[in-house]
């Protein structure tokens, strides 16, 4: 079932889904007190790298040169997304690492040297 009406707009089935989702979210939020902020609203979206790669392929398909400013801008944005993902991978590794053995040994060393009281 394709919900695109051909001009990039939304169809009635899109609007129905949006109405149902909006009502469900409002009902869920209403169940919290006005000072409660322990909820998270997330969206499922296309990976920006996929979009940018498709855009590069579309530009190449119509004969846009590699040196064209549009092509360079998309490549630069794609490179930025790749760097951002590499940073996320590094952060995730640090978050998952077990630092407890290091901390215990460090405290033992401090205690053994008399620097820890």
N, C-alpha and C positions, 0 to 999 in steps of 0.2 A: 504494500500500500504506500504509494508515494504521496506525501502531503504537500509537495511543492506545486503551486499552481502555474508554474512556468515563468512568472515575472519576479520570482524571488520573494513573493509575499507569502502569507499564511492562508491556509484553508480552514474551513469550519472544524475539521477534525483536530487541527493544531490548536485552535481556540478552545475546543472542548477539553483537550488535555491540559492546557494552561489553566483553565478555570478549575478543573479537578485538583490539579497540583496546588494552586493558590489556596483553595479551600482547605486542603489537607494540611498545608504548612501553617495557615492561620489558626486552625483548630489545635494543632500541636503546640504552637507558640502560646496560645491562650491558656493552655493547661499549666503554664509556669507563672509564678508570681511576677509582678512588674519589676522586681529587683533581681530576679534570677537571670543569669547569663551563661548557664552551663549547657548550652546547646550549640550545635554546629550545623550550619547550612552549607552543603557542598554541592557542586554541580559536576556532572559528567560531561566533559568536553573533548573535542578532538585534540590529539597531541599536536602542538604548534609546529613541531618538526615535520610531521606528515603534511600539514597544510603548506608549509614553506617549500618542501621538496616537490609537492604537486605544482606549486606556483612556478618553481624553477623549470620543471619539465614543460609546463604550458608555454613559458616564455621561449624556451629552446625550440619547441615545436613550431612556433610561428616565426622562427628565424632570428630571434633577438641575439645579438652578439654577446659573448662573454664579458666584453669590456663596457657594455651598455650600463649606464648608471642604475637602471631598474634592476638588472641582473645582479650587479654588485651589491645593491642595497639588500636584496633578498638573501644573497649568499652571506652577507655580513650578519643579518638577523638570524639566519640558520646557525652560523658559527657561534653567536651569542647564546642561543638556546642549547647548543651542545656543551658549551662551557658551563652554563648554569646546571645542566644535568651532571656534569663531572663534579661540580661542587657539592651537589646533593648527595652523590655517591660517597664522597669523602666524609660528609657530615653523618650520613647513615652508618658508615663504618665506625666512626668515633662513638656514636650513640650505642652501638651494639657491642662494642668491646668491653670485656670484663676487666675493670681497673682494680678490683678488690685485691688480687694477689700483690700487685705493685704497692698499693697503699699499705697493706699489712707489712710487707718487707721494709718499706720506707719508715714506718713507725718503729719497727724493731731496730733498725739502724740508728734512728734518732735516740731511742731509749738506751741502746748499747753505748752510744757515744756520750751520754750524759747531757745531751742538749734538749731532751724531752722530759718535762716534769709533769 
